[in-house]
């Protein structure tokens, strides 16, 4: 099966926008012996309109849906969903675990050196926030076999039903003041984008030829109406108002996702032609291999540069939104890139899970599937807690979240190991007890 170069280009482009967007809106100041990080969007109000273009997380889920459809189509004939889910989950959990371990070691070292608890907590939050993506995507991986089967039966009716469900959830959250229901939109909104990826992969979103353009046009009109006449703010990143578009995801963000999907799928022929040159494709392919690593580690340079440069007065601190602030932004981005590139090159050597004999083979026995499900669920819960509270809430290591995460990863790994290895581990645990 030929690789879709356009899908890889979209993943690389989205990754670059996420990194540059986060770096652009992050403002660091140093006063009274304490480093503080501020969100520039809170001061540059007009820049919130830029989030309509900077919010590209739907693209990751669109491409993820496409990739999961390709992989599951190739391997489902072998039978058993658990082996495939485990394999795909470990592709995320291996780099995530390395990141979590390094981050917590850094927190422990900083705490031991006497770093201010508030400062440490803010830094830990800044480098943990991007982990929110992983529990949502892990859930969609676990559900992909079912979502794929639903797509084969009902096609585009599935994302249409998800869109209707997201609208109902928003009505309950905003109109009926039932905020707990908003969590359902993490599945419905991001699942909508993922489902469009399934439809893209089998051609349902490309035939007839006018369908992607019609989707983009219709979704743009809906988004404009929701922003003009509805309660939804234009800020597609987050914001501090009573109604937000990302936490939880709103139907306005879903409309943006649909518009992006339509435009990007319609642009596929142009993307394929542009990547026909071997040199271009080689560069995109190498950057695509680094996408997960860069996504996880891209906020670390902000902390490194802030700690190394600002207390020494090596970098200026102009007022947010001033002419000097904007003039400094390109240099700020360049400094962070200089730190990130070698960091990502080093971490890529460790981020890929090693091939194993069991690969994506069937996991025989119901208990293996149950153990896998529990492991992935535990990892999701722990990653969500870290994304919300950070790596050092209150300046302390979150031992409970780390313990849950370790158990989840261990269960995911053990679920696919041989009977002999599992028996050895069981006997060791029994002996220790």
N, C-alpha and C positions, 0 to 999 in steps of 0.2 A: 504494500500500500504506500503510495507516494506521500511524502511529507508535505503538508500545506505550509509553504513558506510565508504566505500572507498572515497566517495565524501567529507564526513566530515573530513576524515583524510587529504585529499588534501587541504581543506580550512585551517585547523590548521597548516599544514606544510608550506603553503604559507605565512600565517600570521607570523609565527616564522621567516621565511627567511627575510621578509620585515623588521621586527623589528630589528633583529640582523644586517641586512645589513645597515640600516640607522644608527644604533648606531656605527657600525664598521667604517664607512667612515666619521663620524662626528668628527672633531677635534676642541677642544675649547682652546683658548688662552686668557690670561689676560695681558694687557700691557697698560701703560698710563692711568690707571683707567677705561679702557673699555674692555668689554668681546667681543670676536670675534669668530664666528663659521666658520670653513673652511671645504671644501669638500676634503677629503684626496685623492680622485681619481685624482684631479688636479695635485698632486705632485708625487703620486705613479703610474706612467704611466702603468706599466705592470699589475696593478690590474684591469685595464679596461677589461681584458679578463675574470675576475671573474664575470663581470656583465652578461655574458652569462648564468650563473647559479643563480645569485642573482636577475635577473629580472624575477619575478614570478607573476606579475600582470595578465598576461594572464590566470593563473590558477584560479584566483578569478572570471574572466568572464566565464571561462569554467564551473566551479562549479555553478556559478550564473545562467547560462543558463539551466543547469540540474535542479536546484532547481525551477526555474521559470516554466519550462516545467511540473514538477511534480505538482506544485501548480495550474497552469492554467488548466491542464488536470482534476484535481479533482474538480475545481469550475466552469469551463466554462459552464457546463450543467445547472447551476442555471440561466444563462443568464446575459448579461450586463457586459461589460469589465470594466466600470468605478469603480464599487465597489471593484473589485479585484485590479485594479491599485492603487486606493487610499490606500487600506490596505497594499499593498507591499511598497508603497512609504512612508507611515508613519513609517514603520519598520526602515527606514533609517533616516527619518526626525526627529523623536523623539530624538534619541541619538545625531544626528548632532546639533539639536537646543540647547540641554543642553551644548554641547561642545562649540558652538558659544557664548552662553550667558556667560559661565564661563570664556572663553578666553577674551571676551571684558570687563568683570568686572575686570579681572586681568590687562588688558591694562590700564583701567581708574585709577586703584589704583596705578600702576607703574608711570603713567604720573603725578598723583597728588603728588607722593613722589619725583618728580624731576628727574626721570630716563632720561638719555640722549636719545634724539629723534632717533638718528641713531641706537643706541643699541636696543631701544624698537622696532623700525621698523624691524630690523633683527630678533629679537626674535619672533615677530608677524608673520613674513614670515615663519620661521622655523616650527612653530606649526600650520600653516594654509596650507602648501603646499600639505599635503596628502588629502585635501578636493577635489582635482581635480577628484578623483575617483567617487564622489557622483553624480555630474551632468551627467556624461556619463552613469552611471548605472541607474539613474532615467529615462533617455531617453530610455534606453533599456527596462526598466520595462513598460513604457508607450507603447512601440512598440511591446512588447511580443505577445499580441494576434495576431497582423498582421504577425509578424515573425513566429509564431507557425503555422498559416494557410499556409504561404508560404512554410514552411518546410514540412508540410503534403502533399503538392502538388508536390513540386520539389525536396525534400530531399537534398542531398549533392550538388545539382546544385546551391543552394542559397549561401553557403559559397564560392563556387568556383567563383560565380559572384562577391561576395564581394572582393575576392582576386584580381580578374582582375580589378575591379574598383579602388582598392588601388594602383595597379601598374600604372594605368592611371593617378591617382592623383599625384603620385610621379613624373611621367614624366612631368606633367604640372608644378609642383612646382620647380623641380630641373632643368629640361631641358628648359622649356619655361618661367621660372621665374614668376610664378603666385602664390605667397605664400598664398594668401587668400583661394585658393582651398584646401590647406592642412587641413583646419578644417574638411573637409568631411571625412578624415581618422580617426577622433575620433570615428565616427560611423562605418566606414567600417572595420577598423582593430579590434577594440574591439568588434564590432558586429560579426565579423568573429569568434572570440573565443566563444562568447555567442551562436552563431548558432551551433557551434560544440557541445556545451553542450546540445542543443535540440536534436541533432543527437545521442549523447551518451545516452540520456534518453530513446529514443524509440528503441534503438538497431541498428539504421542505421550506426553508427560508429563502431559497433562491429561485423558486419556480412558482408562478411565472416571473419573468425577469424584472417586472416592475414592482414586485412585492417588497423588496428591501427599501426602495425609495418611498413607497407608499407608507411603510411602517415608520420610516424616519420622519416623513412629513406629518403624519397623523399624531405621532408621539410628541413632536415639537409643538403642535397646536394644543394638545392636551396639557403639556408642561406650561406653556404660556398662560393658559387659562387658570391653571392651579396657582401659579405665582401671582397673577393679576387679580383674581377674584377669590381665591381660597386663602386659608390661614397659613400657607407654607411660605417660609422665607426664601430668598434667592440664594442664600448661603447653602451650598451643597456639600460642605465639609463638616460643619457641625454648628457652632453658634451657641449662644447662651439664652435664647428666648424660650418662651413656654412651649413652642412647637419647633422641633428640629427635624432635619431631613436624614440624619445618619444614625442617631442613637435614640430610638430604633429607626431603621430605614423607613422612609415614607413612600406613599404612592407617587409623590413628585419625583423622588429619586428613581423610582421604577420607570416613570415616563422618560427621564433622562437616559436611563439604561436602554430603553427601547429605541430612542432616537439614535444613540450611539451605535447600537447593534445594526440598525437599518443602514446607516451611513457607511459603516465599516465593511459590512457584507457587500454592499453595493460597490464599494471600492476595491473588491478583491481582484477583479481582472487587471486593474491598474497596478495593484501591489505585486501581483505575480509577474507582470511585465518588468516592473522596476527591479525586481530581484532576479531577473533572468541572468544578469551578469554574475559570473562566479565570484568576483572579488566582493561585490556587495553582499551576496548571500553568505559568504564566508564570515564577514564581519558581523552580520546579523546573527548567524548561527552561534558564534562565539559569545556574543552578548546574551543570547537566549540561554546558553548554558549557565551563565552567571546570574540570571534574573533572581532566583530565590535567595542566593547569597547576598546580593546587593540589597534586596528588599529588607532582609533581616538586619543587616549591619549598617544601613545608611545613616542612622541617627547617631551612631557611635562617634564619627568624626566631629559632630557638633560638640559633644562632651569633651573629647580630647583637645580640640582647638580652644574651647572655652577655658578649660582648666590650665592649659599651657600658656595661652597668650593674654587673656584679659587681665588677670591679676598683675601681670608684668607691664601692662600698658602698651602691648605690642600691636593691638588693633584698636581702631577708633570706635566710639559709641555715639554716633549721631542720633538725633531724635527720630523715632519711627515716623516714616512718611515724609521726612524732610528731603530736600534736594540732595543733601550730602548722603543721606541714608540710601537713596536710590542709586546714587553714583557708586556707593560702596558695595552694592549687591553683587555685581559681576565678580569682583575680587573675592568676596566672601564665598561665592559658589566655587571659584577656582581653588581656593585654599582647602575647602572641604573635599573637593574631588581629588586633590593631591594626596590627601590622607586615605580616602576610601579605596582608590584603585589598588595600591599594594595590599591593603587590608583584605579586600575581596579576593585578590589573587592567592593570598595565603590560605584563607578560609575555604576556598573552593577545593583545596586538596583534601579536606576532611568532610565536606558536606554531603557527598554522595554515598548512599548505603552500598556496602559491598555486595556483589552478586552472591547468592547462596544456592545451594543445590535444590532447595524446596521452591525457590522462585515464586511463581504464581500458581503453584500446583494446588489441587484440591486439599482442603483441610478436613480430613476425615474425622468424624465424631462431633456430636452436637456440642460437647463441652468446649471444643476448640473455638467454634463459632461464638459460643456464649462468652468465653474468655476474651476473645477478640473484641466483641461488642462492649464488654465492660471496660476493657483497656482503652479503647478509643474514647468512650464516654468520659472516663476519668481524666484522660489527657485533655479533652475539650474543656471540661470544667476548670481544670487547673490553669490552662492557658487563658481562659476568659477572666479568671480572677487576677492573674498577673497583668493582663492587658488593662484592666480597670484600675487596679491599685498600684501597679508598678512592681519593680524588683526589690524595692526597699520602702514599703509603706511605713511611715513614722520613723524612717531611718533604720528599720530592722529587717532582717531576712524573713520572708514569708514561709516559714517552715511547713505549715499545713499545706499550702498550695504546692510546694515543692515535693512533699511526701506523696500527695495525690498524683502529681504528675509522674513521679518516678514509678509508682505502682502501675499507672496506666501504660507507660512505655514498656515496662517489664512484661506486663500481661500481653501486650501486642506482640512483642518479640517471642515470648514463650509459646504463644498460640500456634506458631508455625514451625516450631522446632520438632525434631524427631522424638519418638516415644522414649528413646534411651535418655536423651538430654532432659526431657521433662521429668522422667523418673528420678534422675540424679538430683535435680533441683528439689523435687518433692521430698526425697529422703533427707536432703540437707536441711530443709526447713523443719521437718519433723524432728530431726536430731537436735537442732538448736532449741526447739520448744521443749 
